[in-house]
Amino acid sequence: DRNGNGRRDAGETGMPEVSVSDGQRVSRTDEDGSFRFEFAITTDRHHRFVTATRPNGFKPTTSYYGRIPFDENTKEYEFKFGFVRDAASAKPDFWFMAASDSQFTTIEQMIPTAKDYAQLTSAPGDPAFMVTAGDLTMNGTMFEWDMYDYIRRSSKIPVYEGFGGHDGNFLKPRSTANFEERIGPPYYSWNYGGVHFMQIISETGYLPTAAQRRQYAWIQADLESLKPGTPVIAISHYPLDADWFDRRRKQNINVICQIGAHWHAVQAGSRHGVPVLI
């Protein structure tokens, strides 16, 4: 998207070798930028997504995902993802912010949180983006997501949201469905400055069984799609267990950090020398 207008204009060619996913498999776009997935939609109250992983040296000019609602009968969808060159995301020297557990329920709590977002993301030194590690709301009601829309609009930088259990506690059975409807995919990846970032759901009980299997397959496929040695940072609400890190080591995946949340405290630990920051 050379002019960054969010549309594919005449002369704007497709981008090859961009990672795209159906939430289970990961593929690369063809020479003309095209891709295709075919899969069955189950009756679970769980939206499906097709996502495009932001490449290094580019930034999105459209949404990075397309949503496929669980309650639609449409059988064919077309999604067009736009990217424009971005010098900042090509540089290996960058920094970003992490936040979590805002857990607000009222407007009186929401307003200072929005002010915090505005102030913190205006920090000097040009932070690249913010990641959130879940529990953005107290219960995940639509009213709370209405308030969170106000909060996220207060940010001066892009925000890559993650899911926490509080964000699905309102639903019965508890679910990621409201998060998916209001925020987007609950797990996905992007690249910046040569680093590969992953948002992962650690509270898998909020996913239907089939969706749990899809996320597991996606994690494997997403990591296998990387060039050897690519630095990886994983974000999840609960810190990932030691077994997750053991599997990555056996796969020779270069995990350099994990960002967690949940404990409402600032902590630092490690798994086999890999920093785990809360």
Backbone hydrogen bonds in HBPLUS format (Angstrom, degrees):
<---DONOR---> <-ACCEPTOR-->    atom                        ^
c    i                          cat <-CA-CA->   ^        H-A-AA   ^      H-
h    n   atom  resd res      DA  || num        DHA   H-A  angle D-A-AA Bond
n    s   type  num  typ     dist DA aas  dist angle  dist       angle   num
A0004-GLY N   A0001-ASP O   2.94 MM   3  5.18 153.1  2.01 110.5 119.3     1
A0012-GLU N   A0009-ASP O   3.10 MM   3  5.68 161.2  2.13 138.7 139.0     2
A0017-GLU N   A0029-THR O   3.06 MM  12  4.93 160.5  2.10 131.1 125.8     3
A0029-THR N   A0018-VAL O   2.98 MM  11  5.29 146.4  2.10 132.3 142.3     4
A0053-THR N   A0019-SER O   2.87 MM  34  5.40 168.1  1.89 154.7 158.8     5
A0020-VAL N   A0027-SER O   2.88 MM   7  5.39 160.2  1.92 147.5 152.7     6
A0027-SER N   A0020-VAL O   2.79 MM   7  5.39 167.4  1.81 162.6 167.1     7
A0021-SER N   A0051-THR O   2.89 MM  30  5.30 149.9  1.99 147.3 154.8     8
A0051-THR N   A0021-SER O   2.92 MM  30  5.30 152.0  2.00 144.4 153.3     9
A0022-ASP N   A0025-ARG O   3.26 MM   3  5.77 146.3  2.38 142.8 152.2    10
A0030-ASP N   A0034-SER O   2.92 MM   4  5.30 162.9  1.95 148.8 153.2    11
A0033-GLY N   A0030-ASP O   2.87 MM   3  5.06 161.0  1.90 114.7 117.9    12
A0046-HIS N   A0044-ASP O   2.78 MM   2  5.31 133.7  1.99 106.7  91.7    13
A0048-ARG N   A0068-ILE O   3.02 MM  20  4.98 176.8  2.03 145.6 145.0    14
A0068-ILE N   A0048-ARG O   2.71 MM  20  4.98 160.4  1.74 157.0 152.6    15
A0050-VAL N   A0066-GLY O   2.97 MM  16  5.21 154.1  2.03 145.9 154.1    16
A0066-GLY N   A0050-VAL O   2.80 MM  16  5.21 147.7  1.91 148.1 158.9    17
A0052-ALA N   A0064-TYR O   2.86 MM  12  5.39 156.9  1.92 163.0 167.1    18
A0191-ASN N   A0054-ARG O   2.97 MM 137  5.43 135.1  2.18 131.8 145.4    19
A0058-PHE N   A0055-PRO O   3.26 MM   3  5.71 142.8  2.41 138.6 134.5    20
A0057-GLY N   A0089-SER O   3.36 MM  32  4.74 147.4  2.47  92.5  93.3    21
A0086-ASP N   A0057-GLY O   2.80 MM  29  5.09 163.9  1.83 125.7 125.1    22
A0059-LYS N   A0084-VAL O   2.92 MM  25  5.59 151.6  2.00 153.9 162.5    23
A0084-VAL N   A0059-LYS O   2.95 MM  25  5.59 158.6  1.99 155.9 161.0    24
A0061-THR N   A0082-GLY O   2.89 MM  21  5.14 160.3  1.93 123.9 126.9    25
A0090-ALA N   A0087-ALA O   3.12 MM   3  5.29 156.0  2.18 105.8 113.1    26
A0091-LYS N   A0088-ALA O   3.21 MM   3  5.60 159.0  2.25 109.5 115.7    27
A0193-GLY N   A0089-SER O   2.79 MM 104  4.89 152.1  1.87 133.4 134.9    28
A0128-ALA N   A0095-TRP O   2.80 MM  33  5.98 176.1  1.80 167.7 166.9    29
A0097-MET N   A0129-PHE O   2.99 MM  32  6.40 164.4  2.02 153.4 158.1    30
A0131-VAL N   A0097-MET O   2.86 MM  34  6.26 156.7  1.92 145.5 150.5    31
A0099-ALA N   A0131-VAL O   2.92 MM  32  6.40 146.9  2.03 153.7 163.8    32
A0133-ALA N   A0099-ALA O   2.90 MM  34  6.39 151.1  1.98 153.9 162.2    33
A0101-ASP N   A0134-GLY O   3.00 MM  33  6.19 168.0  2.01 165.7 164.4    34
A0103-GLN N   A0135-ASP O   3.27 MM  32  5.83 162.5  2.30 145.3 148.5    35
A0109-GLN N   A0106-THR O   3.13 MM   3  5.29 134.0  2.35  98.2 110.0    36
A0110-MET N   A0106-THR O   2.92 MM   4  6.18 147.6  2.03 143.9 154.3    37
A0111-ILE N   A0107-ILE O   3.04 MM   4  6.10 164.9  2.06 158.7 157.7    38
A0113-THR N   A0110-MET O   3.09 MM   3  5.16 117.6  2.50  98.4 114.4    39
A0114-ALA N   A0110-MET O   2.93 MM   4  6.22 154.4  1.99 157.8 165.2    40
A0115-LYS N   A0111-ILE O   3.02 MM   4  6.34 155.2  2.08 150.2 157.4    41
A0116-ASP N   A0112-PRO O   2.87 MM   4  6.11 150.3  1.96 142.3 150.3    42
A0117-TYR N   A0113-THR O   2.95 MM   4  6.28 156.4  2.01 148.5 154.4    43
A0118-ALA N   A0114-ALA O   3.02 MM   4  6.31 161.5  2.06 149.6 153.9    44
A0119-GLN N   A0115-LYS O   2.89 MM   4  6.12 163.6  1.92 152.2 156.6    45
A0120-LEU N   A0116-ASP O   2.80 MM   4  5.82 171.9  1.81 159.0 161.3    46
A0121-THR N   A0117-TYR O   3.04 MM   4  5.88 162.1  2.07 144.1 149.7    47
A0122-SER N   A0119-GLN O   3.20 MM   3  5.28 153.7  2.27 101.7 109.5    48
A0123-ALA N   A0120-LEU O   3.14 MM   3  5.48 148.6  2.25 115.8 116.8    49
A0130-MET N   A0158-PRO O   2.91 MM  28  6.32 154.4  1.97 155.1 163.6    50
A0160-TYR N   A0130-MET O   2.77 MM  30  6.19 163.2  1.80 161.4 166.8    51
A0132-THR N   A0160-TYR O   3.07 MM  28  6.32 159.2  2.12 144.2 143.4    52
A0162-GLY N   A0132-THR O   2.91 MM  30  5.44 104.8  2.49 119.3 138.5    53
A0170-PHE N   A0139-ASN O   2.78 MM  31  5.01 142.3  1.93 160.9 150.6    54
A0145-TRP N   A0141-THR O   2.97 MM   4  6.35 151.6  2.05 147.4 156.0    55
A0146-ASP N   A0142-MET O   2.82 MM   4  6.09 143.3  1.96 142.8 153.1    56
A0147-MET N   A0143-PHE O   3.11 MM   4  6.46 152.0  2.19 142.6 149.1    57
A0148-TYR N   A0144-GLU O   2.85 MM   4  6.17 148.5  1.95 142.7 152.5    58
A0149-ASP N   A0145-TRP O   2.94 MM   4  6.16 143.6  2.08 143.2 151.3    59
A0150-TYR N   A0147-MET O   3.04 MM   3  5.28 123.6  2.37 100.6 114.0    60
A0151-ILE N   A0147-MET O   3.15 MM   4  6.57 151.0  2.23 143.3 151.7    61
A0152-ARG N   A0148-TYR O   2.82 MM   4  6.08 172.0  1.83 166.5 164.8    62
A0153-ARG N   A0149-ASP O   3.11 MM   4  6.20 149.2  2.21 140.3 148.4    63
A0154-SER N   A0151-ILE O   2.89 MM   3  5.23 144.6  2.01 106.6 117.9    64
A0155-SER N   A0152-ARG O   3.21 MM   3  5.48 155.8  2.27 105.3 112.3    65
A0167-ASP N   A0164-GLY O   2.82 MM   3  5.53 145.9  1.94 122.8 132.6    66
A0168-GLY N   A0165-GLY O   2.90 MM   3  5.49 165.2  1.92 122.0 125.4    67
A0175-SER N   A0168-GLY O   3.35 MM   7  5.00 147.8  2.46 127.6 129.3    68
A0180-GLU N   A0176-THR O   2.90 MM   4  6.13 157.6  1.95 157.7 165.1    69
A0181-GLU N   A0177-ALA O   2.94 MM   4  6.19 147.6  2.05 146.2 155.2    70
A0182-ARG N   A0178-ASN O   2.93 MM   4  6.08 154.0  2.00 151.0 157.3    71
A0183-ILE N   A0179-PHE O   2.69 MM   4  5.31 157.7  1.74 148.0 154.8    72
A0184-GLY N   A0179-PHE O   3.18 MM   5  6.56 154.7  2.24 137.1 144.8    73
A0188-TYR N   A0199-GLN O   3.25 MM  11  5.44 140.5  2.42 129.0 139.3    74
A0199-GLN N   A0188-TYR O   2.90 MM  11  5.44 169.6  1.92 160.9 164.5    75
A0190-TRP N   A0197-PHE O   3.04 MM   7  5.37 150.6  2.13 138.7 145.1    76
A0197-PHE N   A0190-TRP O   2.81 MM   7  5.37 173.7  1.82 174.7 175.1    77
A0192-TYR N   A0195-VAL O   2.96 MM   3  5.38 155.8  2.02 150.8 158.6    78
A0195-VAL N   A0192-TYR O   2.90 MM   3  5.38 166.2  1.92 122.2 126.3    79
A0196-HIS N   A0231-PRO O   2.85 MM  35  6.11 175.2  1.85 160.5 161.9    80
A0233-ILE N   A0196-HIS O   2.88 MM  37  6.29 156.8  1.93 157.2 162.4    81
A0198-MET N   A0233-ILE O   2.99 MM  35  6.42 146.6  2.11 157.5 162.1    82
A0235-ILE N   A0198-MET O   2.77 MM  37  6.01 158.1  1.82 171.4 178.8    83
A0200-ILE N   A0235-ILE O   2.86 MM  35  6.05 163.8  1.89 172.5 178.1    84
A0206-TYR N   A0203-GLU O   3.19 MM   3  6.25 173.3  2.19 129.0 130.9    85
A0207-LEU N   A0204-THR O   2.93 MM   3  5.41 164.8  1.96 117.8 122.6    86
A0211-ALA N   A0208-PRO O   2.94 MM   3  5.18 117.0  2.34 103.6 119.7    87
A0212-GLN N   A0208-PRO O   2.88 MM   4  6.22 148.8  1.97 156.6 167.0    88
A0213-ARG N   A0209-THR O   3.13 MM   4  6.48 156.4  2.18 150.1 155.2    89
A0214-ARG N   A0210-ALA O   3.00 MM   4  6.31 148.0  2.10 139.7 149.2    90
A0215-GLN N   A0211-ALA O   2.90 MM   4  6.17 162.9  1.93 152.7 155.8    91
A0216-TYR N   A0212-GLN O   3.07 MM   4  6.32 163.7  2.10 148.9 153.3    92
A0217-ALA N   A0213-ARG O   2.98 MM   4  6.21 162.4  2.01 148.7 153.3    93
A0218-TRP N   A0214-ARG O   2.77 MM   4  5.99 154.3  1.84 151.1 159.3    94
A0219-ILE N   A0215-GLN O   2.88 MM   4  6.14 163.1  1.91 158.0 160.5    95
A0220-GLN N   A0216-TYR O   3.28 MM   4  6.56 165.0  2.31 147.4 150.6    96
A0221-ALA N   A0217-ALA O   2.91 MM   4  6.15 167.0  1.92 152.3 156.3    97
A0222-ASP N   A0218-TRP O   2.69 MM   4  5.73 166.5  1.71 161.6 164.9    98
A0223-LEU N   A0219-ILE O   3.12 MM   4  6.19 166.4  2.13 147.9 151.2    99
A0224-GLU N   A0220-GLN O   2.96 MM   4  6.10 154.5  2.03 147.7 155.6   100
A0225-SER N   A0221-ALA O   3.06 MM   4  6.16 127.2  2.35 138.6 150.6   101
A0225-SER N   A0222-ASP O   3.29 MM   3  5.28 140.2  2.46  93.8 104.7   102
A0226-LEU N   A0223-LEU O   3.21 MM   3  5.56 163.4  2.24 109.7 114.8   103
A0230-THR N   A0227-LYS O   3.13 MM   3  5.83 156.1  2.19 148.2 147.5   104
A0232-VAL N   A0254-ASN O   2.90 MM  22  5.92 145.8  2.02 147.4 146.2   105
A0256-ILE N   A0232-VAL O   2.87 MM  24  5.79 158.4  1.92 150.5 156.5   106
A0234-ALA N   A0257-CYS O   3.25 MM  23  6.72 152.7  2.33 149.8 150.9   107
A0259-ILE N   A0234-ALA O   2.84 MM  25  6.28 161.3  1.88 159.9 166.2   108
A0236-SER N   A0259-ILE O   3.04 MM  23  6.49 157.9  2.09 166.9 173.8   109
A0261-ALA N   A0237-HIS O   2.79 MM  24  5.00 137.9  1.96 155.8 149.5   110
A0244-TRP N   A0241-ASP O   3.08 MM   3  5.60 131.5  2.33 109.5 120.6   111
A0246-ASP N   A0242-ALA O   2.88 MM   4  6.19 152.1  1.96 149.6 158.7   112
A0247-ARG N   A0243-ASP O   2.95 MM   4  6.19 158.7  2.00 151.6 155.4   113
A0248-ARG N   A0244-TRP O   3.17 MM   4  6.43 153.6  2.24 140.9 148.1   114
A0249-ARG N   A0245-PHE O   2.97 MM   4  6.23 153.5  2.04 149.0 155.8   115
A0250-LYS N   A0246-ASP O   3.09 MM   4  6.38 156.8  2.14 148.0 153.7   116
A0251-GLN N   A0247-ARG O   3.09 MM   4  6.33 137.1  2.28 139.2 150.7   117
A0251-GLN N   A0248-ARG O   3.13 MM   3  5.00 126.5  2.43  91.2 105.5   118
A0253-ILE N   A0248-ARG O   2.93 MM   5  5.18 175.2  1.93 154.4 152.7   119
A0252-ASN N   A0249-ARG O   2.98 MM   3  4.93 157.5  2.03 103.0 109.8   120
A0255-VAL N   A0253-ILE O   3.08 MM   2  5.90 131.7  2.32 105.0  91.4   121
A0258-GLN N   A0275-PRO O   2.91 MM  17  6.35 144.5  2.04 152.4 163.0   122
A0277-LEU N   A0258-GLN O   2.83 MM  19  6.26 157.6  1.88 166.5 171.0   123
A0260-GLY N   A0277-LEU O   2.86 MM  17  6.10 163.6  1.88 151.2 156.6   124
A0278-ILE N   A0267-GLN O   2.97 MM  11  5.05 175.9  1.97 146.4 146.6   125
A0269-GLY N   A0276-VAL O   2.85 MM   7  5.00 161.3  1.89 147.1 153.3   126
A0276-VAL N   A0269-GLY O   2.92 MM   7  5.00 163.0  1.95 119.2 119.6   127
A0271-ARG N   A0274-VAL O   2.91 MM   3  5.06 147.6  2.02 134.9 143.9   128
A0274-VAL N   A0271-ARG O   2.92 MM   3  5.06 166.3  1.94 113.7 117.5   129
